[in-house]
Amino acid sequence: MSNLIELFQLYPAFYLGTIFIVGLLVGSFLNVVIFRLPKMMENDWNQQCCELLDIDDPQYKKEKVNFNLITPRSRCPACNHQIKAIENIPVISYLFLKGKCSNCQNKISIRYPLVEFVSAIAVTIVAFYFGVSLQTFFAICLTWALITLSMIDFDHQLLPDDITLPFLWLGIIINLFNVFTDIESSILGAIFGYGILWIVYITFKLITGKEGMGHGDFKLLAMLGAWFGWQSLPLIIILSSVVGATVGISLMIFKSHNRTSAIPFGPYLAIAAWISMLWGSYIMSAYLNAVI
């Protein structure tokens, strides 16, 4: 391991190239998690409902056993063709197949290679920024988690506890060793992160009688506070609000979104946190210089 670290330090291009390739490969797995985790959660909910109502439904038991992140093998949703390894090379296979299933010629969503490419680009930027360090390793893991959470929330308006809670605890654990902040700031960040959005949620509900956001958003901001400390929360909230408002207004202007329809907030929190992780200090310095 020490030899590999020395090699990365001596040859930055090799280091960044390796990270890019790993990002592509993991991005392919992220597509699996994004598609399957919500379905796995739905199967669990159905199973729990059957147990609560004392209904014996073998279909849900079978789905729960036979459907996970590993099995069954990926298949074309149109013709059920089992995707071969050669057809599953990140980005390259999509381009080689011209975005179509090799069996039925049905179109494959461009989102799959985009997730792979975004994963590769994002982690390469992280690796360039932090260099060969422990921060890079954990920042890359967080980046993959944020991509997954963003896409699931975009699709289902759901932020799975299976991701947010482990990463919340991981943020606290790594900051015992001051990886991104000190442990006091980390714990306060988790507390304030959850509490701020909970107060907003309660206030909005009391005024309007409606729920303005989901509990998953509270947990996500708590997770981000645990990673980067309470000091990072104002910038994350401001950035996410600006991005969210810009996207929401743009959708309404172009009439592609109903004004009364819910807009997931998780992706904007994730984008804001990723920007803050890399350039938060520069943004704050620029703002303070402009004000003062």
C-alpha positions in Angstrom: 0.0 0.0 0.0 2.8 2.4 0.9 4.4 1.7 -2.5 1.2 2.5 -4.3 0.8 5.8 -2.4 4.4 6.7 -3.3 3.7 5.9 -7.0 0.6 8.1 -6.9 2.6 10.9 -5.3 5.4 10.6 -7.9 3.0 10.4 -10.9 0.0 12.7 -10.5 -1.3 11.9 -14.0 -1.3 8.1 -13.2 -3.0 8.9 -9.9 -5.8 10.9 -11.4 -6.2 8.5 -14.3 -6.6 5.6 -11.9 -9.2 7.5 -9.9 -11.1 8.4 -13.1 -11.3 4.7 -14.1 -12.3 3.6 -10.6 -15.0 6.4 -10.7 -16.4 4.9 -13.9 -16.5 1.4 -12.5 -18.1 2.5 -9.3 -20.5 4.7 -11.2 -21.8 1.6 -13.0 -22.5 0.1 -9.5 -24.2 3.3 -8.4 -26.7 2.8 -11.2 -27.5 -0.6 -9.7 -28.0 0.9 -6.3 -30.1 3.8 -7.6 -32.4 1.4 -9.4 -32.6 -1.5 -7.0 -32.4 0.0 -3.5 -35.9 1.7 -3.7 -37.4 -1.6 -5.0 -35.7 -3.5 -2.1 -37.2 -1.0 0.3 -40.6 -1.4 -1.3 -40.3 -5.2 -0.9 -39.5 -4.8 2.8 -42.4 -2.5 3.3 -44.8 -5.0 1.6 -43.4 -7.8 3.7 -43.9 -5.8 6.9 -47.5 -5.0 5.9 -48.2 -8.6 5.3 -46.8 -9.5 8.7 -48.7 -6.7 10.4 -52.0 -7.8 8.7 -51.2 -11.5 9.1 -51.3 -12.1 5.3 -49.3 -15.0 3.9 -48.1 -13.8 0.5 -45.3 -15.9 -0.9 -44.7 -13.4 -3.7 -43.2 -10.8 -1.4 -41.1 -13.4 0.4 -39.7 -14.6 -2.9 -39.0 -11.1 -4.1 -37.2 -10.2 -0.9 -34.9 -13.3 -1.2 -34.2 -13.1 -4.9 -33.9 -9.3 -5.4 -30.9 -7.5 -4.0 -27.9 -5.5 -5.1 -26.1 -8.6 -6.4 -28.8 -10.8 -7.8 -30.4 -11.2 -10.3 -28.1 -10.2 -13.1 -28.9 -7.0 -14.9 -31.4 -7.4 -17.8 -33.0 -5.3 -20.5 -36.3 -4.1 -19.1 -37.9 -4.4 -22.5 -36.9 -7.9 -23.6 -35.4 -9.4 -20.4 -32.1 -10.0 -22.2 -29.4 -10.7 -19.7 -26.7 -8.1 -20.1 -23.2 -9.6 -20.7 -20.1 -8.4 -19.1 -18.8 -7.0 -22.4 -22.1 -5.0 -22.7 -21.6 -3.5 -19.2 -18.3 -1.6 -19.6 -19.0 1.9 -18.3 -19.7 4.5 -21.0 -17.8 2.5 -23.7 -20.4 -0.2 -24.0 -23.2 2.4 -24.3 -21.3 4.2 -27.2 -20.4 0.9 -28.9 -24.1 -0.3 -28.7 -25.2 3.2 -29.9 -27.5 3.4 -26.8 -29.6 0.4 -27.8 -30.1 -3.1 -26.4 -28.0 -5.6 -28.4 -31.0 -8.0 -28.5 -34.2 -6.0 -29.1 -32.7 -2.6 -30.1 -34.8 -0.7 -27.6 -33.2 2.5 -26.4 -31.1 2.5 -23.3 -31.5 5.6 -21.1 -28.6 8.0 -21.5 -28.8 8.5 -17.7 -26.7 5.3 -17.1 -23.5 6.5 -18.9 -24.1 10.0 -17.5 -24.1 8.8 -13.9 -20.9 6.8 -14.7 -19.3 9.9 -16.2 -20.4 12.3 -13.5 -19.0 9.8 -10.9 -15.7 9.7 -12.7 -15.4 13.4 -13.1 -16.5 14.3 -9.6 -14.1 11.9 -7.8 -11.2 13.0 -10.1 -11.9 16.6 -9.1 -11.9 15.5 -5.5 -8.6 13.7 -5.9 -7.0 16.7 -7.6 -8.2 19.0 -4.9 -7.2 16.9 -1.8 -4.2 15.1 -3.4 -3.0 11.8 -2.1 -4.5 11.8 1.3 -7.0 10.3 3.7 -9.3 13.2 3.0 -9.5 12.1 -0.6 -10.6 8.6 0.3 -13.4 9.7 2.5 -14.4 12.6 0.2 -14.7 10.2 -2.7 -16.9 7.8 -0.6 -19.1 10.8 0.3 -19.3 11.9 -3.3 -20.6 8.5 -4.4 -23.2 8.5 -1.6 -24.4 12.0 -2.6 -24.8 11.0 -6.2 -26.8 8.0 -5.2 -29.0 9.9 -2.8 -29.6 12.7 -5.3 -30.7 10.3 -8.0 -33.0 8.3 -5.7 -34.5 11.4 -4.3 -35.0 12.8 -7.9 -36.8 9.5 -8.9 -38.8 8.7 -5.8 -38.6 11.7 -3.4 -36.9 9.4 -1.0 -33.6 9.6 0.9 -32.9 6.1 2.2 -31.8 5.7 5.8 -29.6 2.8 4.6 -27.3 5.5 3.2 -27.8 8.6 5.3 -27.6 7.1 8.7 -24.4 5.0 8.2 -22.7 8.0 6.6 -23.8 10.2 9.4 -22.1 7.9 11.9 -19.1 7.6 9.6 -18.8 11.4 9.6 -18.6 11.5 13.4 -16.2 8.6 13.5 -13.7 10.1 11.0 -13.8 13.5 12.7 -12.7 11.8 16.0 -9.4 12.1 14.1 -10.0 15.6 12.7 -10.3 14.5 9.1 -12.6 17.4 8.0 -13.3 19.1 11.3 -13.0 18.6 15.1 -15.4 16.2 16.9 -17.2 18.9 18.8 -18.1 20.7 15.5 -19.1 17.4 14.0 -21.5 16.5 16.7 -23.0 20.0 16.8 -23.2 19.9 13.0 -25.3 16.7 13.2 -27.6 18.2 15.9 -28.0 21.6 14.2 -28.3 20.1 10.8 -31.3 18.0 11.8 -32.8 20.7 14.1 -32.7 23.6 11.6 -34.7 21.8 8.9 -37.0 20.2 11.5 -37.9 23.7 12.8 -38.5 24.9 9.2 -40.7 21.9 8.6 -42.8 22.4 11.8 -43.1 26.1 11.2 -44.3 25.6 7.6 -46.7 22.9 8.7 -48.2 25.1 11.4 -48.7 28.1 9.0 -49.9 26.2 5.9 -51.1 22.8 7.3 -48.9 21.1 4.7 -45.6 19.2 4.8 -43.0 21.3 3.1 -40.2 18.6 3.1 -39.5 15.1 4.1 -37.7 13.8 7.2 -35.0 12.4 4.9 -33.9 16.0 4.3 -33.4 16.5 8.0 -31.2 13.4 8.2 -29.2 14.4 5.1 -28.3 17.8 6.5 -27.5 16.2 9.8 -25.2 13.9 7.9 -23.5 16.8 6.2 -23.1 18.6 9.5 -21.5 15.6 10.9 -18.9 15.5 8.1 -18.1 19.2 7.9 -19.2 20.7 11.2 -21.8 23.2 12.1 -19.8 26.1 10.6 -20.5 24.6 7.1 -24.3 24.6 7.5 -25.2 28.2 6.6 -23.3 28.0 3.3 -24.8 24.6 2.4 -28.3 25.9 3.2 -27.8 29.1 1.2 -26.3 27.4 -1.8 -28.9 24.6 -1.8 -31.7 27.2 -1.6 -30.2 29.3 -4.5 -29.8 26.2 -6.7 -33.2 24.8 -5.8 -35.0 28.2 -6.4 -33.2 28.6 -9.7 -34.1 25.1 -10.9 -37.7 25.4 -9.6 -38.3 28.8 -11.3 -36.8 27.5 -14.5 -39.0 24.5 -14.6 -42.1 26.6 -14.0 -41.1 29.1 -16.7 -40.7 26.4 -19.2 -44.0 24.8 -18.0 -42.3 21.4 -17.4 -43.3 21.4 -13.7 -46.6 22.1 -12.0 -46.4 24.9 -9.4 -48.1 22.7 -6.8 -45.9 19.6 -7.4 -43.2 18.7 -5.0 -39.6 19.3 -5.9 -37.0 17.0 -4.1 -34.6 19.1 -2.0 -32.0 16.3 -1.5 -30.2 16.8 -4.8 -29.7 20.5 -4.0 -28.4 19.8 -0.5 -26.0 17.3 -2.0 -24.7 19.6 -4.7 -24.3 22.4 -2.2 -22.4 20.2 0.2 -20.1 18.9 -2.5 -19.3 22.5 -3.7 -18.9 23.6 0.0 -16.5 20.7 0.6 -14.2 21.8 -2.1 -14.6 25.6 -2.4 -16.5 26.6 0.7 -13.6 28.5 2.2 -13.0 30.4 -1.0 -16.7 31.3 -1.4 -16.9 32.6 2.2 -13.6 34.6 1.8 -14.9 36.2 -1.5 -18.2 37.1 0.2 -16.6 38.6 3.3 -14.1 40.6 1.1 -17.0 41.9 -1.0 -19.0 42.9 2.1 -16.2 44.3 4.1 
